[in-house]
Structures are given as C-alpha cells and as structure tokens.
Amino acid sequence: MRTVIVAGGGLAGSEAAWELAERGVPVTLYEMRPARPTPAHKTDRLAELVCSNSLKSNALGSASGLLKEELRRAGSLLLRCADAAAVPGGAALAVDRERFAAAVTAAVESHPRIEVRREEVREIPAGTPVLIATGPLTSDALAAQLQKLTGSENLAFYDSISPIVDAATLNMDRIFRASRYGKGGEDYLNCPMTEEEYRVFYQALMSAETVPAHEFEDVKYFESCLPIEELARRGYDTLRFGPMKPVGLTDPRTGKRPYAVVQLRPENLRFSSYNLVGFQNHLKFPEQKRILRLIPGLESAEFLRLGQIHRNTYINAPALLQSDLSLRSTPEVFIAGQLSGVEGYVECIATGLLAGLAMACRELESTFTPPPRTTALGSLVHYITHADPRHYQPANIAFDLLPPIEGLLRSVARDRQARRTRQCERALADLDTWFGMVRGPLSVVGCTPSGGATQFTAGN
Ligand SMILES: Cc1cc2nc3c(=O)[nH]c(=O)nc-3n(C[C@H](O)[C@H](O)[C@H](O)COP(=O)(O)OP(=O)(O)OC[C@H]3O[C@@H](n4cnc5c(N)ncnc54)[C@H](O)[C@@H]3O)c2cc1C
C-alpha cells in the first residue's frame, strides 16, 4: 500500500495521520518544529494549542458541543486526549495544554504505521497522496508552493472579518431595503447617514482604540481589505468613496441620495443575521460596539461577531475543494485544518478527521460519503465547499450552518433552546446512520470505533 504524506503535525495533521494509520494506511508525518519554529508555537510537541486552552462549550445544546460529541463518536484521537487532559472550565472543555499535547505526541509517535519526520515540507510532492495541514502559520516556502498550485487570488494571508449583526435587533424604521442602482432586488439593508451623522461617526472612529498587532502581524494590509479605521485615517471622505459610498441608492423616506450609507448583506437564507459590508476593522471590541451603534438603525444592535484582522493562511475553499477535502484541480492533494478555511481548534480537528477518513477510503479503494448535511461535521464541510467564493470567510461551527428542522410545533419553533436540542438529536441520529455506511467497507482493515459516546448536559 502507498504511504500517505501528511504535512504539519498540528491539530488537523495529527488527527488525520491517526485516522489513516488506524485504518491500515501507512503515513509519513512531517512537522517542521523544533528545527523551524513558528511565531506562535512554544514547544516541539504535536498538536500544541497556541493560545487559549479552551476547546469551547461541551454542552450538547451548543454547536461546538455537538461537533465535539460527533468527533467523540467518530473515535477522534484528539478529543479522547482532550477529555483525558480536562481541567475545570465550567461548561467549556478546557485542557491542560501540556498533558494534551504530550498525549497526542506519544500516541502518534508510537503508532506502528506512522513515521514522524521533523522536517519542513518546502514543495508539494507530486504523484503521491498528500494532506497539507500546515495551519495559519504555514511556512513561507510551502505557502509559495500553495499559491502556485491554487492561484494567488485563492490563498489569503490575513483574515479580515466584518462584524455580523443579529437581524432581530435592527431598527427597521431607520433602514431601507435596496440594491445599488436597483440591481439584484432588495437583498441589501441600507443604513443612511446625514452629513451630521457621518461627521459624528467619523470623529468617533478616528479616536477609537485599536487592538495592538502581534509581532508577526505587523505587515501592510492588502489594499482590497483595509480596515475602516485605516481608510478613515487616509481622509475625511475616503470611507464615503469606499464601503460607505451612497451612489446608486435613494432613501425612500427622503427621495434623496443619503450622504453616506452602511450596507448590510444577509448571512443566510433565513435573513436572521447580516454582515456589515466592508466593515473589517481592528478596533477593541467594546469600542467597536460603541462606534457601530452610532450607525442609524444599529442603535440597539447585538453583534453575533465583531470585526477582526489577524494573520491566517487559508485557501478559498469553495472555489477549490471537493467534499472529500481534496483539490478539484489536483485530487491527490487534500487540505485540512485552518488552511482549509475553518476557524478554531475543534473545527481543525474535525476537518483533519474527515480528510484522514476520505484519504483512507481512497487508498482502500472504497467510496467516501461525506457526513450528512444535518450533522455538525457535514454542515462544516458543506459550508467550506459551498459558500460564496466571492466573499469567502473562514467560519466556526454555528447552528446557522445547520439546516433548520421543518414542521416543528409552534411552541418548539419559538423556543431557541428547544429548536437546537432537536437539531442535535437529529444530527446524532443521522451521524450513527452515516457511520454504518463509512465504517462498513473500512472494517476489513480492523477499523473499530474507539472512544465511547459521552453524556452531555443540555443548555448553552
Ligand atoms: C496566534 C494564534 C492564536 C490562535 N488562538 C486560537 C484560540 O485561542 N482558539 C481557537 O479555537 N483557535 C485559535 N487559533 C486558530 C486555530 O484554531 C489554531 O491555529 C489551530 O491550531 C489550527 O490548527 P491546524 O491543525 O490547522 O494548524 P496548527 O495547529 O498550527 O498546525 C500546523 C503545524 O504545521 C507545522 N508547519 C507549518 N509549515 C510547515 C511546513 N512547511 N512543513 C512542516 N510543518 C509545517 C507547524 O509547525 C504546526 O505544528 C489561533 C491561531 C493563531 C495563529
């Protein structure tokens, strides 16, 4: 059997290597540390958690709790190590990061079918199956190779995230629906500003506190994703010629073109949340809320996500990836982890597990069926492979990514927690059916589910 190459011994790479090896496929895992460090990792361990020691909520009523439960049921090595290294963290799964990384390192290094090489992968090997899971801080040499393979327009080095607002908290008395020049129906919500409102907003923005950049983030921004505070610094009217331009829009209440406009684009087909178009920024969170609430219609807005800009290497997944996480253009190359356009520790583990499983299926000549759309695993992969490639931004798992349940009793439909509980029950039932499909053909190589299902408390 061919040996599969896994580049990157982080969260996704370690999980994928284990998944492949457990299913009988030999693996060579390349990890460049300690010979070549990254600006964030501190040790030579595999699966080092670079920042927080929290893997977020463990509660089954939360999207992150559901994803973790699915990973446990799928036999994830990293979830098993995390549960074993848990420290008190309230509803969250917090871990002793040293014990966690030590346990993963020991398991991977001692697996008879995994060879760990402490070397940087500088070129993408041709003619052999390879998984690239080198994370947000992928080395420059490999990033250049990836750029060659995927096209420079499809590889990002910075995440510039616009805020997302809860639709239920918008003041629609101040907002009007329209697309610029009437093209595209009434998809956008528009927050019109008078000259005075713009002046107040501009002055508040100019004096707002920004987040200090890390040493490795201290680079020039791409012109196409400049933060609003940087645009404001360039001149009083720069925003009015950029993300706040009013051209092609008429406020039906005045019959006139507003002085400036903030546009909101729907985040989902339920129109339950909206993205502030072009409003990526690096402001401190409390400052950001204060300033964004100066926008007409957003006076009482609740934000589901705030703007951020940070170092992150990731591909434009919906333009490039198939549902088994291989590249459409080069199917021998698979991508997982943060590089595949997901965000967060558990999401990286999830894509590592799925890419490992898909590669094992390929090597064992069986068909890989992606997890059902109704599961958190399936929804995550569906998002990264089907989102709009023109505005692609990495995502954490969220209930918004899962399809709603149709035909619920009104009392259940109105109760957010009850709705989510139903979504979790459906997800876990559908996941068990899926296991029957993917485990069946793979059981010939001794694949047995490892790790049992865990009991969870309901709630957030
Ligand atoms: C500074 C920072 C802080 C973060 N904090 C959090 C947080 O608190 N919570 C959260 O949920 N997410 C956080 N993230 C996001 C993300 O979840 C983590 O970065 C996560 O570890 C990514 O998993 P991964 O497997 O994709 O990559 P990593 O875990 O980073 O693993 C990639 C591995 O590849 C190696 N590598 C890189 N290039 C090469 C090469 N050419 N050859 C061989 N090896 C290579 C690296 O040394 C690394 O070990 C953070 C990201 C960053 C950059």
Ligand as a Chemical Component Dictionary entry (heavy atoms), coordinates in Angstrom:
data_LIG
# 
_chem_comp.id                   LIG 
_chem_comp.type                 NON-POLYMER 
_chem_comp.pdbx_formal_charge   0 
_chem_comp.three_letter_code    LIG 
# 
loop_
_chem_comp_atom.comp_id 
_chem_comp_atom.atom_id 
_chem_comp_atom.alt_atom_id 
_chem_comp_atom.type_symbol 
_chem_comp_atom.charge 
_chem_comp_atom.model_Cartn_x 
_chem_comp_atom.model_Cartn_y 
_chem_comp_atom.model_Cartn_z 
_chem_comp_atom.pdbx_ordinal 
LIG C1  C1  C 0 -1.788  33.186 17.214 1  
LIG C2  C2  C 0 -2.999  32.309 17.040 2  
LIG C3  C3  C 0 -3.849  32.110 18.123 3  
LIG C4  C4  C 0 -4.978  31.286 17.990 4  
LIG N1  N1  N 0 -5.781  31.094 19.063 5  
LIG C5  C5  C 0 -6.850  30.271 18.974 6  
LIG C6  C6  C 0 -7.669  30.015 20.122 7  
LIG O1  O1  O 0 -7.427  30.524 21.209 8  
LIG N2  N2  N 0 -8.737  29.190 19.989 9  
LIG C7  C7  C 0 -9.037  28.587 18.801 10 
LIG O2  O2  O 0 -10.012 27.831 18.740 11 
LIG N3  N3  N 0 -8.277  28.814 17.694 12 
LIG C8  C8  C 0 -7.195  29.635 17.745 13 
LIG N4  N4  N 0 -6.414  29.873 16.635 14 
LIG C9  C9  C 0 -6.843  29.340 15.339 15 
LIG C10 C10 C 0 -6.607  27.823 15.073 16 
LIG O3  O3  O 0 -7.670  27.093 15.623 17 
LIG C11 C11 C 0 -5.308  27.272 15.578 18 
LIG O4  O4  O 0 -4.290  27.970 14.966 19 
LIG C12 C12 C 0 -5.142  25.747 15.276 20 
LIG O5  O5  O 0 -4.024  25.278 15.945 21 
LIG C13 C13 C 0 -5.002  25.450 13.807 22 
LIG O6  O6  O 0 -4.889  24.058 13.628 23 
LIG P1  P1  P 0 -4.132  23.473 12.364 24 
LIG O7  O7  O 0 -4.023  21.994 12.562 25 
LIG O8  O8  O 0 -4.764  23.950 11.134 26 
LIG O9  O9  O 0 -2.687  24.148 12.429 27 
LIG P2  P2  P 0 -1.581  24.090 13.583 28 
LIG O10 O10 O 0 -2.159  23.511 14.822 29 
LIG O11 O11 O 0 -0.954  25.419 13.619 30 
LIG O12 O12 O 0 -0.557  23.030 12.995 31 
LIG C14 C14 C 0 0.176   23.268 11.834 32 
LIG C15 C15 C 0 1.535   22.632 12.025 33 
LIG O13 O13 O 0 2.232   22.666 10.789 34 
LIG C16 C16 C 0 3.604   22.981 11.033 35 
LIG N5  N5  N 0 4.123   23.526 9.772  36 
LIG C17 C17 C 0 3.915   24.746 9.200  37 
LIG N6  N6  N 0 4.518   24.808 7.995  38 
LIG C18 C18 C 0 5.127   23.602 7.802  39 
LIG C19 C19 C 0 5.896   23.040 6.740  40 
LIG N7  N7  N 0 6.166   23.727 5.631  41 
LIG N8  N8  N 0 6.387   21.772 6.882  42 
LIG C20 C20 C 0 6.124   21.050 8.030  43 
LIG N9  N9  N 0 5.407   21.532 9.051  44 
LIG C21 C21 C 0 4.885   22.781 8.934  45 
LIG C22 C22 C 0 3.550   23.942 12.206 46 
LIG O14 O14 O 0 4.763   23.926 12.908 47 
LIG C23 C23 C 0 2.388   23.385 13.038 48 
LIG O15 O15 O 0 2.824   22.469 14.008 49 
LIG C24 C24 C 0 -5.277  30.676 16.732 50 
LIG C25 C25 C 0 -4.414  30.895 15.662 51 
LIG C26 C26 C 0 -3.285  31.702 15.808 52 
LIG C27 C27 C 0 -2.371  31.913 14.640 53 
# 
loop_
_chem_comp_bond.comp_id 
_chem_comp_bond.atom_id_1 
_chem_comp_bond.atom_id_2 
_chem_comp_bond.value_order 
_chem_comp_bond.pdbx_ordinal 
LIG C1  C2  SING 1  
LIG C2  C3  SING 2  
LIG C2  C26 DOUB 3  
LIG C3  C4  DOUB 4  
LIG C4  N1  SING 5  
LIG C4  C24 SING 6  
LIG N1  C5  DOUB 7  
LIG C5  C6  SING 8  
LIG C5  C8  SING 9  
LIG C6  O1  DOUB 10 
LIG C6  N2  SING 11 
LIG N2  C7  SING 12 
LIG C7  O2  DOUB 13 
LIG C7  N3  SING 14 
LIG N3  C8  DOUB 15 
LIG C8  N4  SING 16 
LIG N4  C9  SING 17 
LIG N4  C24 SING 18 
LIG C9  C10 SING 19 
LIG C10 O3  SING 20 
LIG C10 C11 SING 21 
LIG C11 O4  SING 22 
LIG C11 C12 SING 23 
LIG C12 O5  SING 24 
LIG C12 C13 SING 25 
LIG C13 O6  SING 26 
LIG O6  P1  SING 27 
LIG P1  O7  DOUB 28 
LIG P1  O8  SING 29 
LIG P1  O9  SING 30 
LIG O9  P2  SING 31 
LIG P2  O10 DOUB 32 
LIG P2  O11 SING 33 
LIG P2  O12 SING 34 
LIG O12 C14 SING 35 
LIG C14 C15 SING 36 
LIG C15 O13 SING 37 
LIG C15 C23 SING 38 
LIG O13 C16 SING 39 
LIG C16 N5  SING 40 
LIG C16 C22 SING 41 
LIG N5  C17 SING 42 
LIG N5  C21 SING 43 
LIG C17 N6  DOUB 44 
LIG N6  C18 SING 45 
LIG C18 C19 SING 46 
LIG C18 C21 DOUB 47 
LIG C19 N7  SING 48 
LIG C19 N8  DOUB 49 
LIG N8  C20 SING 50 
LIG C20 N9  DOUB 51 
LIG N9  C21 SING 52 
LIG C22 O14 SING 53 
LIG C22 C23 SING 54 
LIG C23 O15 SING 55 
LIG C24 C25 DOUB 56 
LIG C25 C26 SING 57 
LIG C26 C27 SING 58 
# 
